[in-house]
Amino acid sequence: MITVVGNLKGGAGKSTLSFNLGVWLAMTGRSVVAYDLDPQMTLHDVMSIRAEEGYEPLFPVYLPDEQLKQRLVSHNDEVLVDVGSANIEGMKAALSLADRVLIPVPPSQADIWSTQRFLRIVQDVRGDELPEMIAFINRGDTHHAVRESDEAAAALATIPEIRVLDCRLGQRTAFRRSFSEGLAVYELEPRGKAAVETLALVNALYEGKKKK
């Protein structure tokens, strides 16, 4: 399955999400590869740190080249593609082959508009045959009195082409700390709130349990 983790806006958390998904898939015994199509190469960098520190499991992260589309379809693995608007041609190539598109959406009106524009790009690439479109609130507010995440989720729910997950990832320092160390958030703080939220998300996406 090819899962594109995409969004037009920077800072939505695409690379952090792709990394945490990839490590979880590898931990469950699945074969997984990733493509980092962002010129910043953040996903590639964090996997390099992980390898240097000797953490396992590892999974390969490929950079774009002229044979991108052929390479994407050559795998029998779970394929994760991290891409944003800085590489629009790579984005369109990945979207043309995607089985599903996962959109992390920070809770702001600007990000809702960006998600709508992103959907139009997917529609331009795929026409009436859209991949499965899934969105969730990322970097959401963590204080019960702040309602921006609820409002953003309600706005996303009005877009009929997109399925909105109930799972949310909060704006938590554990994501930044773990990422900088080459660790998934559930490796750094297995019982922390960020870990609980992330594991709920990956189970919702893959409906799988860690193999023994």
Residue frames as a rotation matrix with the C-alpha (Angstrom) as fourth column:
MET 1
0.575 0.818 0.000 0.00
0.818 -0.575 0.000 0.00
0.000 0.000 -1.000 0.00
ILE 2
-0.536 -0.695 0.479 1.27
0.683 -0.690 -0.237 3.45
0.496 0.200 0.845 -0.92
THR 3
0.524 0.638 -0.564 0.38
0.845 -0.470 0.253 6.04
-0.104 -0.609 -0.786 1.73
VAL 4
-0.250 -0.535 0.807 1.18
0.545 -0.767 -0.340 9.64
0.801 0.355 0.483 0.89
VAL 5
0.169 0.201 -0.965 1.59
0.917 -0.391 0.079 11.86
-0.361 -0.898 -0.251 3.95
GLY 6
-0.531 -0.357 0.768 0.94
0.760 -0.601 0.246 15.25
0.374 0.715 0.591 2.46
ASN 7
0.481 0.604 -0.636 -0.04
0.723 -0.684 -0.102 18.82
-0.496 -0.410 -0.765 3.06
LEU 8
0.539 -0.260 0.801 0.64
0.590 -0.563 -0.579 22.07
0.602 0.784 -0.150 1.26
LYS 9
0.765 -0.201 0.612 1.75
-0.447 -0.850 0.280 23.98
0.464 -0.488 -0.739 4.34
GLY 10
-0.240 -0.900 -0.364 5.08
0.013 0.372 -0.928 23.56
0.971 -0.228 -0.077 6.04
GLY 11
-0.813 -0.206 0.544 5.17
-0.499 -0.233 -0.834 22.76
0.299 -0.950 0.087 9.72
ALA 12
0.219 0.975 -0.044 2.16
-0.841 0.212 0.498 20.44
0.495 -0.072 0.866 9.66
GLY 13
0.048 -0.281 0.959 4.18
-0.813 0.546 0.200 17.54
-0.580 -0.789 -0.202 11.09
LYS 14
0.760 0.305 -0.574 4.43
-0.626 0.580 -0.521 15.35
0.173 0.756 0.632 7.99
SER 15
-0.021 -0.872 -0.488 7.97
-0.484 0.436 -0.759 14.11
0.875 0.220 -0.432 8.59
THR 16
-0.662 -0.166 0.731 7.42
-0.748 0.191 -0.635 13.42
-0.034 -0.967 -0.251 12.28
LEU 17
0.338 0.881 0.332 4.27
-0.771 0.461 -0.439 11.48
-0.540 -0.108 0.835 11.44
SER 18
0.659 -0.122 -0.742 5.92
-0.568 0.567 -0.597 9.53
0.494 0.815 0.305 8.62
PHE 19
-0.422 -0.906 -0.025 8.80
-0.598 0.299 -0.744 8.58
0.681 -0.299 -0.668 10.90
ASN 20
-0.533 0.272 0.801 6.56
-0.749 0.288 -0.597 7.40
-0.393 -0.918 0.051 13.74
LEU 21
0.633 0.766 -0.108 4.38
-0.707 0.517 -0.482 5.42
-0.314 0.382 0.869 11.32
GLY 22
0.407 -0.537 -0.739 7.41
-0.586 0.466 -0.662 3.82
0.700 0.703 -0.125 9.70
VAL 23
-0.672 -0.672 0.313 9.00
-0.653 0.338 -0.678 2.74
0.350 -0.660 -0.665 12.97
TRP 24
-0.150 0.703 0.695 5.70
-0.763 0.365 -0.534 1.28
-0.629 -0.611 0.482 14.17
LEU 25
0.747 0.430 -0.507 5.20
-0.663 0.528 -0.530 -0.66
0.039 0.732 0.680 10.94
ALA 26
-0.035 -0.855 -0.518 8.72
-0.540 0.452 -0.710 -2.06
0.841 0.255 -0.477 11.19
MET 27
-0.680 -0.196 0.707 8.12
-0.732 0.237 -0.638 -3.01
-0.043 -0.951 -0.305 14.83
THR 28
0.250 0.874 0.416 5.02
-0.740 0.450 -0.500 -4.96
-0.624 -0.183 0.760 13.86
GLY 29
-0.212 -0.451 0.867 7.07
0.144 0.863 0.484 -7.05
-0.967 0.227 -0.118 11.47
ARG 30
0.823 0.522 0.223 5.86
0.318 -0.098 -0.943 -5.42
-0.470 0.847 -0.247 8.28
SER 31
-0.278 -0.852 0.443 8.21
0.919 -0.102 0.380 -4.63
-0.278 0.513 0.812 5.45
VAL 32
0.766 0.554 -0.327 8.24
0.491 -0.832 -0.259 -0.84
-0.415 0.037 -0.909 5.04
VAL 33
-0.423 -0.829 0.365 10.07
0.906 -0.379 0.187 1.66
-0.017 0.410 0.912 2.87
ALA 34
0.480 0.544 -0.688 9.75
0.521 -0.808 -0.276 5.44
-0.706 -0.226 -0.671 2.76
TYR 35
-0.076 -0.445 0.892 10.37
0.919 -0.379 -0.110 8.19
0.387 0.811 0.438 0.25
ASP 36
0.073 0.009 -0.997 11.41
0.594 -0.803 0.036 11.65
-0.801 -0.595 -0.064 1.37
LEU 37
0.066 0.050 0.997 10.37
0.975 -0.215 -0.053 13.99
0.212 0.975 -0.062 -1.44
ASP 38
0.960 0.226 -0.166 10.83
0.268 -0.915 0.302 17.19
-0.083 -0.335 -0.939 0.58
PRO 39
0.472 -0.830 0.297 13.98
0.112 -0.277 -0.954 19.17
0.875 0.484 -0.038 -0.33
GLN 40
0.353 -0.332 0.875 14.61
-0.876 -0.446 0.184 19.66
0.329 -0.831 -0.448 3.40
MET 41
-0.020 -0.360 -0.933 15.12
-0.210 0.913 -0.349 15.86
0.977 0.189 -0.094 3.68
THR 42
-0.116 0.005 0.993 14.01
-0.963 -0.244 -0.112 15.82
0.242 -0.970 0.033 7.32
LEU 43
0.845 0.459 0.276 12.78
-0.510 0.846 0.154 12.23
-0.163 -0.271 0.949 7.25
HIS 44
0.656 -0.689 -0.307 16.03
0.174 0.534 -0.827 11.11
0.734 0.490 0.470 5.65
ASP 45
-0.178 -0.773 0.609 18.01
-0.490 -0.467 -0.736 12.99
0.854 -0.429 -0.296 8.30
VAL 46
0.210 0.295 0.932 16.17
-0.977 0.107 0.186 11.49
-0.045 -0.950 0.310 11.27
MET 47
0.993 0.116 -0.032 16.67
-0.119 0.988 -0.096 7.97
0.021 0.099 0.995 9.92
SER 48
0.293 -0.955 -0.042 20.39
0.040 0.056 -0.998 8.72
0.955 0.291 0.054 9.54
ILE 49
-0.214 -0.307 0.927 20.51
-0.865 -0.381 -0.326 9.75
0.453 -0.872 -0.185 13.20
ARG 50
0.670 0.554 0.494 18.62
-0.719 0.650 0.245 6.60
-0.185 -0.520 0.834 14.17
ALA 51
0.866 -0.392 -0.312 21.12
0.158 0.805 -0.572 4.43
0.475 0.446 0.759 12.30
GLU 52
-0.029 -0.936 0.350 24.11
-0.236 -0.334 -0.913 6.27
0.971 -0.109 -0.212 13.78
GLU 53
-0.116 0.057 0.992 22.75
-0.978 -0.179 -0.104 5.75
0.172 -0.982 0.076 17.30
GLY 54
-0.913 -0.311 -0.266 22.26
-0.302 0.950 -0.073 2.04
0.275 0.014 -0.961 16.66
TYR 55
-0.387 0.850 0.358 18.50
-0.595 0.067 -0.801 2.04
-0.705 -0.523 0.480 17.21
GLU 56
-0.965 0.181 -0.188 16.36
-0.030 0.640 0.768 -0.67
0.260 0.746 -0.613 15.68
PRO 57
0.172 -0.151 0.973 14.32
0.805 0.591 -0.050 -1.38
-0.568 0.792 0.224 13.72
LEU 58
-0.548 -0.356 -0.756 15.44
-0.213 -0.815 0.538 0.60
-0.809 0.456 0.371 10.69
PHE 59
0.405 0.574 0.712 13.75
0.646 0.371 -0.667 1.04
-0.647 0.730 -0.220 7.35
PRO 60
-0.545 -0.709 0.446 15.11
0.810 -0.310 0.497 2.52
-0.214 0.633 0.744 4.11
VAL 61
0.449 0.594 -0.668 14.32
0.287 -0.804 -0.521 6.12
-0.846 0.043 -0.531 3.18
TYR 62
-0.183 -0.473 0.862 14.81
0.958 0.111 0.265 6.94
-0.221 0.874 0.433 -0.50
LEU 63
-0.341 0.006 -0.940 15.25
-0.034 -0.999 0.006 10.33
-0.939 0.034 0.341 -2.12
PRO 64
0.694 0.719 -0.031 13.53
-0.047 0.002 -0.999 11.32
-0.718 0.695 0.036 -5.38
ASP 65
-0.602 -0.797 -0.050 15.04
-0.053 -0.023 0.998 10.62
-0.797 0.603 -0.029 -8.78
GLU 66
-0.571 0.352 -0.742 13.91
-0.814 -0.359 0.457 10.44
-0.105 0.865 0.491 -12.39
GLN 67
-0.637 0.320 -0.701 12.56
-0.090 0.872 0.481 6.91
0.766 0.370 -0.526 -11.91
LEU 68
-0.819 0.263 0.510 10.37
-0.564 -0.201 -0.801 7.85
-0.108 -0.944 0.313 -8.93
LYS 69
0.156 0.987 -0.044 7.09
-0.981 0.149 -0.123 6.48
-0.114 0.062 0.991 -10.28
GLN 70
0.289 -0.112 -0.951 8.64
-0.419 0.878 -0.230 3.22
0.861 0.465 0.207 -11.41
ARG 71
-0.751 -0.640 -0.163 10.32
-0.100 0.354 -0.930 2.79
0.653 -0.682 -0.330 -8.04
LEU 72
-0.551 0.596 0.585 7.15
-0.825 -0.282 -0.490 3.52
-0.127 -0.752 0.647 -6.08
VAL 73
0.505 0.844 -0.180 5.23
-0.863 0.497 -0.090 0.73
0.013 0.201 0.979 -7.78
SER 74
0.008 -0.589 -0.808 8.12
-0.486 0.704 -0.517 -1.74
0.874 0.397 -0.281 -7.59
HIS 75
-0.800 -0.381 0.463 7.68
-0.563 0.209 -0.800 -2.45
0.208 -0.901 -0.381 -3.87
ASN 76
-0.120 0.752 -0.649 5.60
0.237 0.656 0.716 -5.15
0.964 -0.068 -0.257 -2.21
ASP 77
-0.723 -0.276 -0.633 6.07
0.669 -0.051 -0.741 -3.30
0.173 -0.960 0.221 1.06
GLU 78
0.592 0.686 -0.422 4.14
0.760 -0.650 0.009 -0.69
-0.268 -0.326 -0.906 2.96
VAL 79
-0.367 -0.693 0.620 5.29
0.846 -0.526 -0.087 2.51
0.386 0.493 0.780 1.26
LEU 80
0.459 0.415 -0.786 5.24
0.705 -0.709 0.038 5.88
-0.541 -0.571 -0.618 3.02
VAL 81
-0.166 -0.468 0.868 5.77
0.861 -0.498 -0.104 9.05
0.481 0.730 0.486 1.01
ASP 82
0.155 0.089 -0.984 6.55
0.720 -0.692 0.051 12.31
-0.676 -0.716 -0.171 2.82
VAL 83
-0.541 -0.310 0.782 5.93
0.815 -0.425 0.395 15.23
0.210 0.850 0.482 0.49
GLY 84
0.064 0.541 -0.838 4.91
0.533 -0.729 -0.430 18.88
-0.844 -0.419 -0.335 0.53
SER 85
0.890 0.452 0.052 4.48
0.295 -0.486 -0.822 21.75
-0.347 0.747 -0.567 -1.88
ALA 86
0.301 -0.856 -0.420 8.24
-0.576 -0.514 0.636 22.40
-0.760 0.050 -0.648 -2.12
ASN 87
-0.872 -0.485 0.067 8.36
-0.249 0.558 0.791 19.47
-0.421 0.674 -0.607 -4.57
ILE 88
-0.021 0.983 -0.182 5.12
-0.733 -0.139 -0.666 19.82
-0.680 0.119 0.724 -6.48
GLU 89
0.057 0.008 -0.998 6.17
-0.893 0.447 -0.047 17.47
0.446 0.894 0.033 -9.29
GLY 90
-0.872 -0.390 -0.296 7.15
-0.201 0.836 -0.511 14.78
0.447 -0.386 -0.807 -6.81
MET 91
-0.657 0.707 0.260 3.88
-0.383 -0.016 -0.923 15.35
-0.649 -0.707 0.282 -4.99
LYS 92
0.203 0.786 -0.584 1.85
-0.938 -0.014 -0.346 14.85
-0.280 0.618 0.734 -8.17
ALA 93
-0.302 -0.383 -0.873 3.81
-0.649 0.754 -0.107 11.72
0.699 0.534 -0.476 -9.09
ALA 94
-0.996 -0.084 0.020 3.17
-0.068 0.620 -0.782 10.20
0.053 -0.780 -0.624 -5.67
LEU 95
-0.405 0.914 0.032 -0.49
-0.543 -0.212 -0.813 11.21
-0.736 -0.347 0.582 -5.67
SER 96
-0.025 0.391 -0.920 -1.00
-0.983 0.156 0.093 9.59
0.180 0.907 0.381 -9.06
LEU 97
-0.342 -0.223 -0.913 -0.13
-0.237 0.960 -0.146 6.22
0.909 0.167 -0.381 -7.51
ALA 98
-0.819 -0.081 0.568 -1.36
-0.564 -0.066 -0.823 6.62
0.105 -0.994 0.008 -3.93
ASP 99
-0.519 0.684 -0.512 -3.73
0.550 0.726 0.412 4.12
0.654 -0.068 -0.754 -2.39
ARG 100
0.593 0.704 -0.391 -4.47
0.781 -0.383 0.494 6.63
0.198 -0.598 -0.777 0.33
VAL 101
-0.234 -0.573 0.785 -3.51
0.238 -0.817 -0.525 10.14
0.943 0.064 0.328 1.37
LEU 102
0.274 0.216 -0.937 -3.02
0.954 0.065 0.294 11.02
0.124 -0.974 -0.188 5.02
ILE 103
-0.004 -0.161 0.987 -3.30
0.277 -0.949 -0.154 14.72
0.961 0.272 0.048 5.83
PRO 104
-0.261 -0.104 -0.960 -2.12
0.963 -0.089 -0.253 16.06
-0.059 -0.991 0.123 9.21
VAL 105
0.063 0.418 0.906 -4.03
0.466 -0.815 0.344 19.30
0.883 0.401 -0.246 9.82
PRO 106
-0.853 -0.317 -0.414 -3.04
0.517 -0.405 -0.755 21.79
0.071 -0.858 0.509 12.53
PRO 107
-0.003 0.978 -0.208 -6.08
0.989 -0.027 -0.145 23.50
-0.147 -0.206 -0.967 14.06
SER 108
-0.532 -0.084 -0.843 -6.25
0.081 -0.996 0.048 26.82
-0.843 -0.043 0.536 12.23
GLN 109
0.587 0.795 -0.153 -8.44
-0.036 -0.164 -0.986 28.29
-0.808 0.585 -0.068 9.54
ALA 110
0.191 -0.604 -0.774 -5.41
-0.941 -0.336 0.029 28.73
-0.278 0.723 -0.633 7.31
ASP 111
-0.797 -0.525 0.300 -4.73
-0.456 0.848 0.270 25.00
-0.396 0.078 -0.915 7.54
ILE 112
-0.016 0.865 0.501 -8.33
0.274 0.486 -0.830 24.19
-0.961 0.124 -0.245 6.65
TRP 113
0.703 0.227 -0.674 -8.03
-0.493 -0.528 -0.692 26.34
-0.513 0.819 -0.259 3.53
SER 114
-0.276 -0.901 -0.335 -4.71
-0.936 0.174 0.305 24.67
-0.217 0.397 -0.892 2.73
THR 115
-0.628 0.110 0.770 -6.34
-0.025 0.987 -0.162 21.24
-0.778 -0.121 -0.617 3.07
GLN 116
0.489 0.870 0.054 -9.07
0.114 -0.003 -0.993 22.26
-0.865 0.492 -0.101 0.64
ARG 117
0.496 -0.399 -0.771 -6.48
-0.840 -0.446 -0.309 23.44
-0.221 0.801 -0.557 -1.88
PHE 118
-0.621 -0.733 0.277 -4.55
-0.666 0.680 0.307 20.21
-0.413 0.007 -0.911 -1.41
LEU 119
-0.140 0.669 0.730 -7.70
0.197 0.741 -0.642 18.23
-0.970 0.054 -0.236 -2.13
ARG 120
0.764 0.430 -0.482 -8.13
-0.328 -0.384 -0.863 20.14
-0.556 0.817 -0.153 -5.40
ILE 121
-0.114 -0.877 -0.466 -4.59
-0.984 0.037 0.172 19.12
-0.134 0.478 -0.868 -6.41
VAL 122
-0.693 -0.080 0.716 -5.43
-0.173 0.983 -0.058 15.48
-0.700 -0.164 -0.695 -5.71
GLN 123
0.333 0.909 0.251 -8.60
0.186 0.198 -0.962 15.83
-0.924 0.367 -0.103 -7.77
ASP 124
0.559 -0.205 -0.804 -6.65
-0.763 -0.507 -0.401 17.41
-0.325 0.837 -0.439 -10.64
VAL 125
-0.521 -0.850 -0.073 -4.21
-0.833 0.488 0.261 14.48
-0.186 0.197 -0.963 -10.58
ARG 126
-0.910 0.097 0.403 -6.70
0.024 0.983 -0.181 11.66
-0.413 -0.155 -0.897 -10.09
GLY 127
-0.681 0.722 -0.122 -9.97
-0.371 -0.196 0.908 12.94
0.632 0.663 0.401 -11.52
ASP 128
0.311 0.916 0.253 -12.95
-0.783 0.096 0.614 10.95
0.539 -0.389 0.747 -10.25
GLU 129
0.623 -0.139 -0.770 -10.80
0.283 0.957 0.056 8.05
0.729 -0.253 0.636 -9.00
LEU 130
0.337 -0.469 0.817 -9.60
-0.757 -0.650 -0.061 9.52
0.560 -0.598 -0.574 -5.74
PRO 131
-0.529 -0.494 -0.690 -7.45
0.165 0.738 -0.655 7.55
0.833 -0.460 -0.309 -3.33
GLU 132
0.416 0.597 -0.685 -8.76
0.813 0.094 0.575 7.17
0.408 -0.796 -0.446 0.18
MET 133
-0.209 -0.422 0.882 -8.47
0.017 -0.904 -0.428 10.63
0.978 -0.074 0.196 1.74
ILE 134
0.449 0.274 -0.850 -7.91
0.797 0.307 0.520 10.71
0.403 -0.912 -0.080 5.51
ALA 135
-0.118 -0.463 0.878 -7.32
-0.119 -0.871 -0.476 13.75
0.986 -0.161 0.048 7.72
PHE 136
0.427 0.249 -0.869 -6.77
0.835 0.260 0.485 14.23
0.347 -0.933 -0.096 11.43
ILE 137
0.898 -0.086 0.432 -5.97
-0.212 -0.944 0.254 17.07
0.386 -0.319 -0.866 13.77
ASN 138
0.287 -0.890 -0.356 -2.24
0.845 0.409 -0.343 17.32
0.451 -0.202 0.869 14.41
ARG 139
-0.771 -0.636 0.032 -0.50
0.508 -0.645 -0.570 19.60
0.383 -0.424 0.821 16.89
GLY 140
0.147 0.960 0.238 -3.86
0.389 -0.277 0.879 20.20
0.910 -0.037 -0.414 18.51
ASP 141
-0.106 -0.093 0.990 -4.51
-0.708 -0.692 -0.141 22.23
0.699 -0.716 0.008 21.64
THR 142
-0.479 -0.192 -0.857 -4.00
0.314 0.873 -0.372 20.34
0.820 -0.447 -0.358 24.87
HIS 143
-0.979 0.205 -0.009 -6.01
-0.076 -0.401 -0.913 22.54
-0.191 -0.893 0.408 27.24
HIS 144
-0.536 0.824 0.184 -9.67
0.819 0.561 -0.124 21.61
-0.205 0.084 -0.975 27.66
ALA 145
0.118 0.614 -0.781 -10.76
0.366 -0.758 -0.541 25.26
-0.923 -0.222 -0.314 27.54
VAL 146
-0.503 -0.352 -0.789 -9.31
-0.579 -0.540 0.611 25.81
-0.641 0.764 0.068 24.06
ARG 147
0.281 0.806 0.521 -11.77
-0.024 0.548 -0.836 24.81
-0.959 0.222 0.173 21.33
GLU 148
0.037 -0.282 -0.959 -9.75
-0.894 -0.438 0.094 25.35
-0.447 0.854 -0.268 18.15
SER 149
-0.909 -0.411 0.075 -9.16
-0.345 0.839 0.420 21.63
-0.235 0.356 -0.904 17.57
ASP 150
-0.375 0.860 0.346 -12.88
0.491 0.501 -0.713 20.87
-0.787 -0.097 -0.610 17.84
GLU 151
0.415 0.536 -0.735 -13.69
-0.272 -0.698 -0.662 23.73
-0.868 0.475 -0.144 15.47
ALA 152
-0.337 -0.622 -0.706 -11.08
-0.893 -0.027 0.450 22.60
-0.299 0.782 -0.547 12.95
ALA 153
-0.915 0.038 0.402 -12.33
0.076 0.994 0.079 19.00
-0.396 0.103 -0.912 13.10
ALA 154
0.041 0.999 0.003 -15.88
0.366 -0.012 -0.931 20.22
-0.930 0.040 -0.366 12.50
ALA 155
0.299 0.001 -0.954 -14.72
-0.701 -0.678 -0.220 22.24
-0.647 0.735 -0.202 9.50
LEU 156
-0.747 -0.626 -0.223 -12.88
-0.627 0.552 0.550 19.22
-0.221 0.551 -0.805 8.06
ALA 157
-0.644 0.548 0.534 -16.00
0.298 0.822 -0.485 17.11
-0.704 -0.154 -0.693 8.50
THR 158
0.346 0.800 -0.490 -17.82
-0.189 -0.452 -0.872 19.35
-0.919 0.394 -0.006 6.01
ILE 159
-0.214 -0.487 -0.847 -15.49
-0.955 -0.078 0.286 18.20
-0.205 0.870 -0.448 3.20
PRO 160
0.679 0.687 0.258 -17.25
-0.655 0.726 -0.210 15.11
-0.332 -0.026 0.943 1.82
GLU 161
0.655 -0.451 -0.606 -14.22
-0.334 0.547 -0.767 13.63
0.678 0.705 0.208 0.06
ILE 162
-0.417 -0.900 0.130 -12.21
-0.430 0.069 -0.900 13.41
0.801 -0.431 -0.415 3.29
ARG 163
0.560 0.483 -0.673 -12.66
0.369 0.583 0.724 11.00
0.742 -0.654 0.148 6.19
VAL 164
0.046 -0.493 0.869 -11.76
-0.648 -0.677 -0.349 12.65
0.760 -0.547 -0.351 9.47
LEU 165
-0.186 -0.200 -0.962 -10.30
0.467 0.843 -0.266 10.46
0.864 -0.499 -0.063 12.20
ASP 166
0.871 0.483 0.094 -11.33
0.101 -0.362 0.927 10.97
0.481 -0.797 -0.364 15.81
CYS 167
0.428 -0.796 -0.428 -7.69
0.886 0.276 0.372 10.38
-0.178 -0.538 0.824 16.82
ARG 168
0.896 -0.197 0.398 -5.71
-0.065 -0.945 -0.322 13.55
0.439 0.263 -0.859 17.42
LEU 169
0.080 -0.917 -0.390 -2.09
0.931 0.208 -0.299 14.32
0.356 -0.339 0.871 18.16
GLY 170
0.876 0.295 -0.381 -1.51
0.448 -0.791 0.417 17.16
-0.179 -0.536 -0.825 20.60
GLN 171
0.555 -0.704 0.443 1.08
-0.191 -0.626 -0.756 19.90
0.810 0.335 -0.482 20.52
ARG 172
0.981 -0.183 0.066 3.54
0.003 0.354 0.935 18.13
-0.194 -0.917 0.347 22.82
THR 173
0.409 -0.904 -0.124 7.26
-0.899 -0.422 0.113 18.61
-0.155 0.066 -0.986 23.35
ALA 174
0.151 -0.341 0.928 7.78
-0.210 0.906 0.368 14.83
-0.966 -0.251 0.065 23.35
PHE 175
0.859 0.180 0.479 7.38
0.403 0.340 -0.850 14.79
-0.315 0.923 0.219 19.57
ARG 176
0.791 -0.609 0.059 10.22
-0.450 -0.645 -0.617 17.27
0.414 0.462 -0.785 19.06
ARG 177
0.220 -0.741 0.635 12.46
-0.897 0.101 0.430 15.65
-0.383 -0.664 -0.642 21.67
SER 178
0.360 -0.050 0.931 12.05
0.045 0.998 0.037 12.11
-0.932 0.029 0.362 20.37
PHE 179
0.960 0.054 0.276 12.47
0.275 0.017 -0.961 13.15
-0.057 0.998 0.002 16.73
SER 180
0.649 -0.756 0.082 15.72
-0.710 -0.641 -0.293 15.01
0.274 0.132 -0.953 17.45
GLU 181
-0.043 -0.665 0.745 17.11
-0.815 0.455 0.359 11.83
-0.578 -0.592 -0.562 19.07
GLY 182
-0.585 -0.160 -0.795 16.10
-0.721 0.552 0.419 9.48
0.372 0.818 -0.439 16.27
LEU 183
-0.951 0.304 0.051 13.43
0.217 0.779 -0.588 7.81
-0.219 -0.548 -0.807 18.37
ALA 184
-0.310 0.938 0.153 9.73
0.305 -0.054 0.951 7.31
0.901 0.342 -0.269 17.84
VAL 185
-0.253 0.229 0.940 7.72
-0.707 -0.707 -0.017 9.08
0.661 -0.669 0.341 20.52
TYR 186
0.794 0.598 0.110 6.48
-0.527 0.587 0.614 5.78
0.303 -0.545 0.782 21.96
GLU 187
0.383 -0.765 -0.517 10.10
0.574 0.636 -0.516 4.64
0.724 -0.099 0.683 22.33
LEU 188
-0.535 -0.628 0.565 11.17
0.014 -0.676 -0.737 7.76
0.844 -0.387 0.370 24.24
GLU 189
-0.764 0.389 0.515 8.14
-0.626 -0.256 -0.736 7.96
-0.154 -0.885 0.439 26.56
PRO 190
-0.889 0.361 -0.281 6.16
0.156 0.816 0.557 4.71
0.430 0.451 -0.782 26.21
ARG 191
-0.311 0.811 -0.495 3.52
0.950 0.243 -0.197 5.77
-0.040 -0.531 -0.846 28.74
GLY 192
-0.816 -0.062 -0.575 3.37
0.143 -0.985 -0.097 9.45
-0.560 -0.161 0.812 27.82
LYS 193
0.167 0.959 -0.230 0.34
-0.011 -0.231 -0.973 11.16
-0.986 0.165 -0.028 26.34
ALA 194
0.040 -0.211 -0.977 2.07
-0.931 -0.362 0.040 11.65
-0.362 0.908 -0.211 23.00
ALA 195
-0.911 -0.409 -0.053 2.78
-0.406 0.866 0.291 7.92
-0.073 0.287 -0.955 22.80
VAL 196
-0.500 0.805 0.319 -0.81
0.332 0.518 -0.788 7.00
-0.800 -0.288 -0.526 23.67
GLU 197
0.336 0.642 -0.690 -2.14
-0.386 -0.574 -0.722 9.37
-0.859 0.509 0.055 21.01
THR 198
-0.253 -0.531 -0.808 0.27
-0.954 -0.002 0.300 8.12
-0.161 0.847 -0.506 18.36
LEU 199
-0.970 -0.117 0.215 -0.44
-0.107 0.993 0.057 4.45
-0.220 0.032 -0.975 18.99
ALA 200
-0.108 0.991 0.080 -4.18
0.216 0.102 -0.971 5.13
-0.970 -0.088 -0.225 18.80
LEU 201
0.305 0.174 -0.936 -3.62
-0.739 -0.578 -0.348 6.79
-0.602 0.797 -0.048 15.44
VAL 202
-0.593 -0.602 -0.535 -1.50
-0.805 0.452 0.383 4.01
0.011 0.658 -0.753 13.93
ASN 203
-0.828 0.363 0.427 -3.93
0.201 0.904 -0.378 1.36
-0.523 -0.227 -0.821 15.10
ALA 204
0.207 0.926 -0.316 -6.79
-0.066 -0.309 -0.949 3.31
-0.976 0.217 -0.002 13.54
LEU 205
0.179 -0.209 -0.962 -4.85
-0.926 -0.365 -0.093 3.46
-0.332 0.907 -0.259 10.27
TYR 206
-0.472 -0.549 -0.690 -3.51
-0.768 0.641 0.016 -0.07
0.434 0.537 -0.723 10.12
GLU 207
0.550 0.797 0.250 -5.79
-0.812 0.439 0.385 -1.99
0.197 -0.414 0.889 12.49
GLY 208
0.350 -0.536 -0.768 -2.84
0.033 0.826 -0.562 -4.08
0.936 0.172 0.307 13.47
LYS 209
0.938 -0.149 0.313 -1.11
-0.326 -0.068 0.943 -5.21
-0.120 -0.986 -0.113 16.64
LYS 210
0.085 -0.994 -0.063 2.54
-0.996 -0.083 -0.028 -5.71
0.023 0.065 -0.998 17.28
LYS 211
0.619 0.094 -0.780 3.59
-0.300 0.946 -0.124 -9.19
0.726 0.311 0.614 16.27
LYS 212
0.709 -0.363 0.605 5.11
-0.581 0.187 0.793 -11.35
-0.400 -0.913 -0.078 19.01
